[in-house]
Amino acid sequence: MEKSLWRHRAVAGKLVTDPERGMALARRKLAHRRAVHSDDSADARLDAWGRLLYEGVDAVVEMITAQTEAAVEVRQNTPLRWRADRAGAPERAGRLRRDTSPG
């Protein structure tokens, strides 16, 4: 299974725990990416994320945890990556223990 899917499963858990904060941060990150890619090079991907964020938390969680080609593409261009990548040390250690524990 792709690493991105595992990372986004952790993101989904955080997103449902604090949806207002998570969605606000994702919208801010998306706006930043639009400013950085003002040459229209990423418009289609950013527009897809804009629509997904507009649909709400349930739609985002469903897409980022799906095992479809569309979901793989969405995860590759996520404004949610910060949620998993910036997990604190205790959280990373706990995740590592869960992922490597037998059975």
Disulfide bonds with the S-S distance in Angstrom:
none
